[in-house]
Amino acid sequence: TLGTELIEKDEFTDVVNEKLKQVSDIWTLLFSDWEETLDELDTMLEALTFARDAKSASDWMNSQSGSLAGGPPEAATLDHIEALLSIFVLHLKFENFERTITAQSDRFDAFKNKTRLEDRGGEGRRKTVQQA
């Protein structure tokens, strides 16, 4: 505003115009540098975000590769492996037992049917024997 007042009063007009032009040019250059710096910072942020995500994905894949390899976990002990094997064997025995029961289901279903003795109310030979 001081520069504008001096121009209006027509005092030092050439000097003030020159200084205003210099300030304006410096401001434009500063703003341009700021935009370039901001663009560089955005590019670095994108690169660092990508690197972080890639590292996270890599760590996850490395942690999963152990389970895909099929080997025992690194901290597995012989007792732990024996316990897992015994659980696996029990599971196989249970599956075999279930298959046997399924195969014999008609025999088990026979228990649901009433016998002739039950149909008669429990009367039969016993009654005859007791009467005699």
Phi, psi and chi 1 to 4 in degrees:
 res  aa     phi    psi   chi1   chi2   chi3   chi4
   1 THR       -  -33.7   59.6      -      -      -
   2 LEU   -63.5  -41.4  177.4   63.5      -      -
   3 GLY   -62.9  -39.5      -      -      -      -
   4 THR   -65.7  -39.0  -52.1      -      -      -
   5 GLU   -64.6  -41.2  -70.2  175.8   18.3      -
   6 LEU   -65.9  -36.6  -70.5  173.1      -      -
   7 ILE   -66.9  -41.8  -70.7  173.9      -      -
   8 GLU   -64.3  -34.4  -71.8  174.7   -0.8      -
   9 LYS   -79.8   -8.4  -67.8 -178.5 -177.4  177.1
  10 ASP    65.5   27.2 -155.4   20.2      -      -
  11 GLU  -101.7  132.4  -63.0  176.5   18.6      -
  12 PHE    52.9   38.1  -49.5  107.5      -      -
  13 THR   -58.5  -47.0  -54.4      -      -      -
  14 ASP   -64.5  -42.2  -66.0  -24.3      -      -
  15 VAL   -67.0  -44.3  174.6      -      -      -
  16 VAL   -66.5  -43.1  171.4      -      -      -
  17 ASN   -60.2  -40.6  -81.3  -25.7      -      -
  18 GLU   -64.3  -44.7 -179.6   63.5   31.6      -
  19 LYS   -66.2  -40.7  -64.7  -63.8  179.0 -178.3
  20 LEU   -62.8  -40.5  -77.0  174.9      -      -
  21 LYS   -63.6  -41.2 -176.7  172.2  178.9   -7.2
  22 GLN   -63.7  -44.1  -73.3  176.1   -1.8      -
  23 VAL   -64.1  -41.8  168.6      -      -      -
  24 SER   -64.1  -42.5  177.0      -      -      -
  25 ASP   -64.4  -42.4  -69.6  -14.9      -      -
  26 ILE   -64.3  -42.4  -69.6  171.9      -      -
  27 TRP   -61.2  -44.9  178.9 -104.2      -      -
  28 THR   -62.1  -43.4  -57.2      -      -      -
  29 LEU   -64.3  -42.8 -177.9   62.4      -      -
  30 LEU   -61.8  -45.2  179.1   66.0      -      -
  31 PHE   -64.0  -40.8 -170.5   73.6      -      -
  32 SER   -62.8  -44.4  174.4      -      -      -
  33 ASP   -62.1  -39.7  -74.1  -13.4      -      -
  34 TRP   -61.7  -44.2  170.4 -110.6      -      -
  35 GLU   -63.6  -39.2  -74.9 -178.5  -24.4      -
  36 GLU   -64.8  -42.5  -72.8  177.4   19.1      -
  37 THR   -64.5  -43.1  -58.2      -      -      -
  38 LEU   -62.1  -41.1 -172.5   60.1      -      -
  39 ASP   -63.7  -42.2 -172.6   46.1      -      -
  40 GLU   -63.3  -41.6  -71.4  175.4    9.5      -
  41 LEU   -65.5  -39.5  -69.9  172.6      -      -
  42 ASP   -62.8  -41.4  -77.1  -19.5      -      -
  43 THR   -63.6  -42.2  -57.7      -      -      -
  44 MET   -64.9  -40.0  -74.9 -174.8 -135.8      -
  45 LEU   -61.4  -44.6  177.7   63.7      -      -
  46 GLU   -60.9  -43.4  -72.8  176.3    7.8      -
  47 ALA   -64.5  -43.5      -      -      -      -
  48 LEU   -68.0  -37.3  -70.3  171.7      -      -
  49 THR   -64.7  -42.6  -58.6      -      -      -
  50 PHE   -62.5  -44.1  175.7   79.1      -      -
  51 ALA   -61.5  -41.0      -      -      -      -
  52 ARG   -63.1  -45.6 -179.0 -158.0   61.5 -158.2
  53 ASP   -65.9  -39.2  -66.8  -14.7      -      -
  54 ALA   -65.1  -40.3      -      -      -      -
  55 LYS   -64.8  -42.2  171.6   93.1  170.1   88.3
  56 SER   -61.8  -44.9  175.4      -      -      -
  57 ALA   -64.6  -40.4      -      -      -      -
  58 SER   -63.6  -44.0  175.3      -      -      -
  59 ASP   -61.7  -42.0  -69.6  -15.3      -      -
  60 TRP   -63.6  -44.8 -179.0   82.1      -      -
  61 MET   -64.1  -39.2  -72.4 -169.5  -53.4      -
  62 ASN   -64.3  -37.8  -72.1  -23.5      -      -
  63 SER   -69.2  -30.4   71.4      -      -      -
  64 GLN   -81.1  -23.6  -62.5  -58.7  -49.0      -
  65 SER   -63.2  -30.5   66.6      -      -      -
  66 GLY   -63.4  -40.8      -      -      -      -
  67 SER   -74.6  -27.9   62.5      -      -      -
  68 LEU   -76.5  -28.1  -65.3  176.4      -      -
  69 ALA   -69.1  -22.4      -      -      -      -
  70 GLY    85.3   -1.7      -      -      -      -
  71 GLY   -81.0  168.6      -      -      -      -
  72 PRO   -70.2  155.2   24.7  -31.6      -      -
  73 PRO   -60.9  155.6  -13.8   20.6      -      -
  74 GLU   -59.3  -34.3  -67.4  175.3   13.8      -
  75 ALA   -90.8    9.3      -      -      -      -
  76 ALA   -70.4  137.7      -      -      -      -
  77 THR  -108.6  168.8   62.1      -      -      -
  78 LEU   -62.1  -40.3 -175.2   56.7      -      -
  79 ASP   -62.3  -40.5  -68.3  -24.9      -      -
  80 HIS   -63.6  -43.6  179.8   73.0      -      -
  81 ILE   -66.7  -41.1  -66.9  171.1      -      -
  82 GLU   -62.3  -40.2  -73.0  175.1   -9.7      -
  83 ALA   -63.9  -42.3      -      -      -      -
  84 LEU   -63.9  -39.3  -72.4  174.5      -      -
  85 LEU   -65.6  -41.3  -75.6  174.5      -      -
  86 SER   -66.4  -37.2   65.4      -      -      -
  87 ILE   -63.6  -42.2  -69.6  170.2      -      -
  88 PHE   -62.8  -42.8 -178.4   69.7      -      -
  89 VAL   -63.8  -43.4  168.0      -      -      -
  90 LEU   -61.7  -39.3  -74.8  173.4      -      -
  91 HIS   -63.3  -42.5 -179.8   71.1      -      -
  92 LEU   -63.1  -41.6  -71.5  177.1      -      -
  93 LYS   -62.6  -41.6  -73.2 -179.9  179.5  179.1
  94 PHE   -64.0  -42.0 -178.7   74.5      -      -
  95 GLU   -62.1  -41.9  -75.9 -179.6  -14.6      -
  96 ASN   -63.2  -41.2  -71.4  -24.2      -      -
  97 PHE   -61.0  -43.7  179.5   71.1      -      -
  98 GLU   -62.2  -41.1  -78.9 -175.6  -36.6      -
  99 ARG   -63.8  -39.6  -81.3 -170.5 -130.1  119.9
 100 THR   -63.8  -45.2  -56.7      -      -      -
 101 ILE   -62.2  -41.8  -71.5  176.5      -      -
 102 THR   -62.8  -41.4  -57.0      -      -      -
 103 ALA   -66.9  -29.8      -      -      -      -
 104 GLN   -97.7   14.5  -57.5  -65.1  -36.5      -
 105 SER   -60.1  -31.4   64.6      -      -      -
 106 ASP   -64.5  -33.5   57.1  -28.5      -      -
 107 ARG   -70.0  -39.5  -68.3 -176.1 -177.1  175.3
 108 PHE   -69.0  -34.8  -72.2  108.7      -      -
 109 ASP   -64.6  -27.5  -71.5  -19.1      -      -
 110 ALA   -63.2  -28.4      -      -      -      -
 111 PHE   -66.3  -22.1  -70.0  122.4      -      -
 112 LYS   -77.1  -25.3  -64.7  176.6 -175.4  174.7
 113 ASN   -79.0  143.4  -59.5  -29.3      -      -
 114 LYS   -76.9  144.4  -72.8 -173.8  173.6 -176.7
 115 THR   -81.0  166.7   61.4      -      -      -
 116 ARG   -63.0  -33.9  -75.0 -175.5  -77.0  173.0
 117 LEU   -63.8  -42.5 -178.2   62.5      -      -
 118 GLU   -66.5  -36.2  -70.1  172.1  -35.4      -
 119 ASP   -62.7  -35.7  -75.6  -19.4      -      -
 120 ARG   -82.6    0.4  -76.9 -172.5  -99.9  157.7
 121 GLY    83.3   23.3      -      -      -      -
 122 GLY    84.5    3.5      -      -      -      -
 123 GLU   -89.6  146.5  -61.6  175.5    5.6      -
 124 GLY   171.0 -133.6      -      -      -      -
 125 ARG   -59.6  -37.6  -95.1 -175.1  161.2 -170.3
 126 ARG   -57.8  -41.8 -101.7 -168.4 -113.5  150.4
 127 LYS   -63.8  -42.1 -169.6  173.7 -174.5 -178.1
 128 THR   -63.2  -41.4  -48.4      -      -      -
 129 VAL   -66.4  -41.3  171.0      -      -      -
 130 GLN   -66.9  -32.7  -72.8  176.0   -6.4      -
 131 GLN   -70.4  -28.8  -71.6  175.3   -5.3      -
 132 ALA   -79.2      -      -      -      -      -
